[in-house]
């Protein structure tokens, strides 16, 4: 589906000519021309042409009163502007913001870019360490965890013991729990010291996944974890989720290990259960997203597994992706022949352009993602450096899954005012906000990203129209079939209207 073109170079030249002509204008004409530029730029932005009803305008007036107060204070006191610092420094304080509290209550549509191992945070994972049958082995800097009927036959630096015994033998359980919790989060008190560069950030980030892998892949835990994650997303006013998964192999206490196909079946089982319990929830779908740092033979195996899942569960699998740190992983160009051959079998939702490096193979993943026919692009952080690719994305109407907090936490940008999202919003690009791995940095499923985008990246003047369009986009660019999209939009409109009709500014 094509879209009307945004302002191009010809339009900019027209405005340049207008500015030159302004030298001969009287004061009234000058200010009229100035107002026209501001008005036209406002109309060009994402959501700029959305019209608000009378009740929506009342909500918007309350929202913008609070937003202006926050932004104006930060403009006058830039040293206190939270969003120019590391997310770990301000993540707790933003929840006191009145803007944040309004955003928490706003229906947000869908989360289209989240990874299964990092949906819930450290507090939830700590509760799992009290489940019977968990063994632990503490190394000098590492930890191994495994649910088992007997002592795991896995080598480790220390010695295996049940978590129950470890706590009983500890002289200070609080201290033990604090030590344990640090393995379930990448949040630290002094991120500028702990993460001086992207290398240290990604090293810790990868370690997080290895730490949580064995505790989450115990089958009963996995199923309950996913159910609880869907519940938390729903509580954050999200009605649909598209989940990226490496499809880890699940196991039982007796050592039985299942195939990845069984993992996919476990997802379907939980989704059906959750939709039965919460009929207002649209559901969840799977994007099979294995590691990108592999050879072509392994990629063939990945694609075959995707075929098997699609044949068995066509209602669950919606697409294919390759994940992992882009700068150190294999670029898409190395797999183009295989991916082109499979492009009629699967929709693609590739991670691409998650890098600060310009002109590198990582940067060029954006080219291949577009040429391979990706329905959406994950992150697309580097896209604004490529005017031709921006035009292609716009005209092909390829959804852009922007994860602003993830990009900040994983060392791509510090001050969120400098995030490429600002440019994407200003040019009415097909943006969808998501949260990537909120559990790893203890964020809310989507509200934190909405807040940082709304206050830190969007224009000060961006208002409820932008928020509504972002929510609508999340359903528009989802992989839902046409009929289910209609159903989803109906449910969203009902939720949106209820939010608007029940809104009480004094509550905030």
C-alpha positions in Angstrom: 0.0 0.0 0.0 1.5 3.3 -1.1 1.2 6.6 0.7 1.3 10.2 -0.4 4.8 11.5 -0.5 6.1 13.7 2.3 7.6 17.1 1.6 10.7 16.5 -0.5 13.5 18.8 -1.7 11.2 20.7 -4.1 9.0 21.7 -1.2 12.0 22.8 0.8 13.2 25.0 -2.1 9.8 26.6 -2.3 10.0 27.5 1.4 13.5 28.8 0.9 12.2 31.1 -1.8 9.5 32.3 0.5 12.0 33.2 3.1 14.0 35.2 0.6 10.9 37.0 -0.5 10.2 37.9 3.1 12.8 40.6 3.0 10.3 42.7 1.0 7.2 41.9 3.2 5.6 44.2 5.7 5.3 43.0 9.3 1.9 41.5 8.9 2.9 39.5 5.8 6.1 38.3 7.5 4.3 36.9 10.5 1.6 35.3 8.3 4.4 33.5 6.3 6.0 32.5 9.6 2.7 31.1 10.9 2.1 29.2 7.7 5.5 27.4 8.0 4.7 26.4 11.6 1.2 25.3 10.6 2.4 23.3 7.6 5.2 21.6 9.6 2.7 20.7 12.3 0.4 19.1 9.7 3.3 17.1 8.3 4.1 15.4 11.6 2.8 11.9 12.6 -0.8 12.5 13.8 -0.7 16.1 12.6 -3.8 15.7 10.5 -5.8 13.9 13.2 -8.9 15.7 14.4 -9.8 15.6 18.0 -13.4 15.6 19.2 -14.8 18.0 21.9 -14.1 15.5 24.8 -10.7 14.6 23.4 -9.8 18.3 23.3 -10.6 18.5 27.0 -8.3 15.6 27.7 -5.7 17.1 25.5 -5.8 20.5 27.3 -5.2 18.7 30.6 -2.4 16.6 29.1 -0.6 19.5 27.5 -0.9 21.7 30.5 1.1 19.2 32.4 3.5 18.6 29.5 4.2 22.3 29.1 4.9 22.6 32.8 7.4 19.8 32.7 9.1 20.9 29.5 9.2 24.6 30.4 10.8 23.8 33.7 13.5 21.7 32.0 14.1 24.3 29.4 14.8 26.9 32.2 16.7 24.3 34.3 18.4 22.0 31.7 20.6 20.4 34.4 17.5 18.8 35.8 16.1 17.5 32.5 15.9 13.8 33.4 15.7 12.5 29.8 19.2 13.9 29.0 20.7 11.5 31.5 20.8 7.7 31.6 17.5 5.9 31.9 18.6 4.1 35.1 19.0 7.5 36.8 15.5 8.7 36.2 13.4 5.6 35.5 11.8 5.6 39.0 11.2 9.4 39.2 9.3 9.7 35.9 6.5 7.6 37.4 5.7 10.5 39.6 5.0 12.7 36.6 1.5 13.7 35.9 2.1 13.2 32.2 3.3 9.7 32.9 0.2 8.9 34.9 -2.0 10.0 32.0 0.0 7.9 29.6 -0.2 4.9 31.9 -4.0 5.1 31.5 -4.1 5.7 27.7 -5.0 2.7 25.5 -1.8 1.9 23.6 -2.9 -0.7 21.1 -0.2 -3.3 20.5 3.4 -4.1 21.4 5.0 -5.4 18.2 8.7 -5.6 19.2 9.4 -7.5 22.4 11.6 -10.5 23.2 10.3 -13.4 25.3 13.1 -13.8 27.8 12.9 -10.2 28.9 9.2 -9.4 29.4 9.2 -9.3 33.2 11.7 -7.8 35.6 14.0 -8.8 38.4 11.4 -8.8 41.1 9.3 -11.4 39.2 12.4 -13.5 38.6 13.4 -13.4 42.2 10.0 -14.8 43.2 10.8 -17.8 40.9 13.9 -18.6 43.0 11.5 -19.7 45.8 9.9 -22.3 43.6 10.8 -25.8 44.9 13.2 -27.9 42.9 15.6 -25.1 42.0 19.3 -25.7 42.3 22.0 -23.0 42.3 25.7 -22.9 41.7 27.5 -19.6 42.6 30.7 -18.9 40.8 33.1 -16.0 41.4 31.2 -13.7 39.0 28.6 -16.1 37.5 25.6 -18.1 38.5 24.0 -21.3 37.2 20.4 -22.2 38.0 18.5 -25.3 37.1 15.2 -26.9 38.2 15.8 -30.6 38.8 14.8 -33.7 40.8 18.4 -34.4 41.6 21.7 -32.4 41.6 22.4 -31.2 38.0 25.1 -33.0 36.2 26.5 -29.8 34.9 30.0 -28.5 35.8 30.3 -25.3 37.6 32.9 -23.2 39.5 31.4 -23.8 42.9 29.0 -26.6 44.0 25.4 -27.3 43.3 22.9 -26.9 46.1 19.2 -26.3 46.4 18.2 -22.7 46.6 16.4 -23.5 49.8 19.6 -24.9 51.4 21.6 -21.9 50.1 19.3 -19.5 51.8 19.2 -21.6 55.0 23.0 -21.7 55.1 23.4 -18.0 54.4 24.3 -15.8 57.3 22.5 -12.9 55.7 19.6 -13.9 53.4 19.0 -10.2 52.5 22.5 -9.9 51.2 22.2 -13.2 49.4 19.1 -12.1 47.6 20.6 -8.8 46.7 23.6 -10.7 45.1 21.2 -13.0 43.3 19.0 -10.2 42.0 21.9 -8.5 40.3 22.0 -11.4 37.9 18.4 -10.8 36.8 18.8 -7.1 35.7 21.2 -4.9 33.9 20.2 -1.9 36.0 23.0 -0.4 38.0 23.4 2.6 40.3 26.1 4.3 38.3 25.6 3.4 34.7 28.1 5.9 33.4 30.9 4.0 35.3 29.6 0.5 34.8 28.8 1.0 31.1 31.4 3.3 29.6 30.8 2.0 26.1 28.5 -0.2 24.1 30.9 -3.2 24.6 30.3 -3.3 28.4 26.6 -2.7 27.9 26.1 -5.6 25.5 28.4 -7.9 27.5 26.1 -7.5 30.5 23.0 -7.6 28.4 24.0 -10.9 26.8 24.8 -12.3 30.3 21.4 -11.4 31.5 19.8 -13.8 29.0 22.2 -16.6 29.9 21.4 -16.1 33.6 17.6 -16.2 33.1 17.6 -18.9 30.4 17.6 -22.0 32.7 15.2 -20.7 35.3 12.6 -19.7 32.7 12.8 -22.7 30.4 11.5 -25.1 33.1 8.2 -25.9 31.3 5.7 -25.1 34.1 7.6 -21.9 34.9 7.7 -20.9 31.2 4.0 -21.3 30.7 3.1 -19.3 33.9 5.8 -16.7 33.1 4.3 -16.0 29.7 0.7 -15.9 31.1 1.9 -13.4 33.7 3.7 -11.4 31.1 0.5 -11.1 29.0 -1.3 -10.0 32.1 1.2 -7.3 32.9 1.0 -6.0 29.3 -2.8 -6.0 29.4 -2.6 -4.0 32.7 -0.4 -1.5 30.9 -3.3 -1.0 28.4 -1.9 -3.2 25.7 -4.3 -5.4 23.8 -2.1 -7.4 21.5 1.5 -8.6 21.4 3.8 -9.9 18.7 6.5 -11.8 20.4 10.0 -12.5 19.1 11.4 -15.8 20.3 14.5 -17.9 19.8 12.2 -20.8 20.8 14.5 -22.2 23.5 14.1 -25.9 24.4 11.9 -26.4 27.5 12.7 -29.1 30.1 11.1 -31.1 33.0 12.4 -31.9 36.5 13.3 -35.4 35.3 15.6 -34.0 32.7 13.3 -34.4 29.7 14.1 -31.8 27.0 11.6 -30.9 24.4 12.0 -29.7 20.8 11.5 -26.1 19.9 8.2 -27.0 18.2 6.9 -27.9 21.7 7.9 -24.4 22.9 5.8 -22.9 20.1 2.9 -25.2 21.2 3.3 -24.0 24.8 2.9 -20.4 23.5 -0.3 -21.3 21.7 -1.7 -23.1 24.8 -1.1 -20.1 27.0 -2.5 -17.6 24.5 -5.7 -19.6 24.3 -6.0 -19.8 28.0 -5.3 -16.1 28.5 -7.9 -15.0 25.8 -10.5 -17.2 27.5 -9.8 -15.5 30.8 -9.6 -12.0 29.3 -11.9 -11.9 26.2 -11.1 -8.2 25.6 -7.5 -9.1 24.8 -6.9 -9.6 21.1 -4.2 -12.2 21.6 -0.5 -12.7 20.7 1.4 -14.0 17.7 4.9 -15.4 17.3 7.8 -14.1 15.2 10.5 -16.8 15.1 13.7 -14.9 15.7 16.8 -17.0 16.1 20.4 -15.7 16.4 22.0 -13.9 13.5 25.6 -14.9 14.3 25.4 -18.3 12.5 26.5 -19.9 9.2 24.3 -20.6 6.2 23.8 -24.3 7.2 22.3 -23.2 10.5 20.1 -20.7 8.8 18.7 -23.5 6.7 17.8 -25.3 9.9 16.1 -22.2 11.3 14.0 -21.8 8.1 13.0 -25.4 8.2 11.9 -25.1 11.8 9.8 -22.1 10.8 8.2 -24.1 8.0 7.4 -26.9 10.5 5.8 -24.4 12.9 3.8 -22.7 10.2 2.6 -26.1 8.9 1.5 -27.1 12.4 0.3 -23.8 13.8 -0.4 -21.3 10.9 -2.5 -19.3 13.4 0.5 -18.6 15.6 3.5 -18.0 13.4 3.4 -14.7 11.6 7.0 -14.2 10.5 10.8 -14.6 10.7 13.6 -12.4 12.0 17.3 -12.7 13.0 18.4 -11.2 16.3 21.4 -10.3 18.3 23.9 -7.5 18.4 24.1 -6.2 14.8 27.6 -4.8 14.9 29.1 -8.2 15.9 26.5 -10.5 14.1 26.4 -11.5 10.5 24.8 -9.0 8.2 21.7 -9.9 6.1 23.7 -9.7 2.9 25.4 -13.0 3.8 22.0 -14.8 3.8 20.3 -13.0 0.9 20.1 -16.0 -1.4 18.4 -18.1 1.2 16.2 -15.4 2.5 15.1 -14.4 -1.0 14.2 -18.1 -1.7 12.1 -18.2 1.5 10.4 -14.8 1.0 7.3 -16.3 -0.5 6.9 -18.5 2.6 7.3 -16.0 5.4 6.8 -12.4 6.2 10.0 -10.7 7.4 10.4 -8.4 10.4 14.1 -7.8 10.4 16.2 -6.1 13.0 18.1 -3.6 10.9 20.1 -0.4 11.4 20.6 -0.7 15.2 23.9 1.0 15.0 25.7 4.3 15.3 28.2 3.4 12.5 27.5 5.0 9.2 28.3 3.1 5.9 29.1 -0.2 7.6 27.6 -3.6 6.8 25.4 -3.2 9.9 24.1 0.1 8.6 23.5 -1.6 5.2 21.2 -4.2 6.8 18.5 -1.5 6.2 19.0 -1.9 2.4 18.6 -5.6 2.5 15.6 -5.5 4.9 13.8 -3.3 2.5 14.8 -5.2 -0.6 13.8 -8.5 1.0 10.3 -7.1 1.5 10.3 -6.7 5.3 6.8 -5.8 6.5 8.3 -3.9 9.5 11.9 -3.0 10.5 13.1 -3.5 14.0 14.7 -0.4 15.4 15.7 1.3 12.1 17.8 3.6 14.2 20.2 4.5 11.4 17.4 5.1 8.8 17.5 8.9 8.9 21.0 8.9 7.5 19.6 7.4 4.3 17.3 9.7 2.3 16.6 7.1 -0.4 15.8 4.4 2.1 13.5 6.8 4.0 11.6 7.5 0.8 11.4 3.7 0.1 10.1 3.0 3.7 7.5 5.8 3.3 6.2 4.7 -0.1 6.2 1.0 0.7 4.6 1.8 4.0 7.0 -0.3 6.1 6.3 -0.1 9.8 9.3 1.1 11.9 9.5 -0.5 15.3 11.1 2.2 17.4 12.4 1.2 20.9 13.7 4.5 22.3 14.6 3.3 25.8 16.4 0.2 24.5 18.5 2.4 22.2 19.4 4.7 25.1 20.1 1.8 27.5 22.2 -0.1 25.0 24.5 2.9 24.4 23.3 4.2 21.0 22.2 7.6 22.3 22.4 9.4 25.6 20.0 12.4 25.4 16.7 11.2 24.0 16.1 14.6 22.4 18.8 13.5 19.9 17.1 10.2 19.1 16.2 9.7 15.4 12.6 9.3 16.5 12.4 13.1 16.4 13.1 13.1 12.7 10.8 10.1 12.0 7.9 11.8 13.8 8.5 15.2 12.1 8.3 13.5 8.7 5.2 11.4 9.4 7.1 8.1 9.0 5.2 4.9 9.8 6.4 4.6 13.4 5.3 2.0 15.9 6.5 2.4 19.5 7.6 -0.7 21.4 9.8 -1.6 24.3 12.2 -4.5 23.1 13.3 -6.0 26.5 11.6 -4.0 29.3 12.2 -6.7 31.9 16.0 -6.4 31.5 15.9 -2.8 32.5 12.9 -3.0 34.8 10.6 -0.8 32.7 6.9 -1.0 32.3 5.7 -2.9 29.2 5.1 0.2 27.2 4.3 3.3 29.3 7.9 4.2 29.9 8.7 4.2 26.2 5.6 6.3 25.5 6.7 8.8 28.1 10.3 9.1 26.9 9.2 9.4 23.3 6.4 12.0 24.1 8.5 14.2 26.4 12.0 13.5 25.2 11.8 13.0 21.4 8.6 14.5 20.1 8.0 18.2 19.7 6.9 20.1 22.7 3.8 20.8 20.7 3.0 17.2 19.9 -0.1 16.2 21.8 -2.9 13.7 22.1 -3.1 13.4 18.3 0.4 11.9 18.2 -0.4 9.4 21.0 -3.6 8.3 19.3 -1.9 7.8 16.0 0.9 5.8 17.6 -1.7 3.5 19.1 -3.6 3.2 15.8 -0.3 2.5 14.0 0.5 -0.4 16.3 -2.6 -2.2 15.1 -2.4 -1.0 11.5 1.2 -2.4 11.1 0.5 -5.6 13.0 0.5 -9.0 11.4 -3.1 -9.5 12.2 -5.3 -10.6 9.3 -7.8 -8.1 7.8 -10.8 -9.3 9.8 -9.0 -9.4 13.1 -7.6 -5.9 12.5 -11.2 -4.6 12.1 -12.1 -6.4 15.3 -9.0 -5.0 17.1 -9.7 -1.4 15.9 -13.3 -1.7 17.1 -12.1 -2.8 20.5 -9.5 -0.1 20.6 -12.0 2.6 19.7 -14.2 1.4 22.5 -11.3 1.5 25.0 -10.2 4.9 23.7 -13.7 6.3 24.0 -14.1 5.0 27.5 -10.8 6.6 28.5 -11.9 9.9 27.0 -15.4 9.8 28.6 -14.1 8.8 32.0 -11.2 11.2 32.1 -10.9 13.4 35.1 -8.1 15.9 35.1 -8.3 16.4 38.8 -7.3 12.7 39.2 -3.8 13.6 38.0 
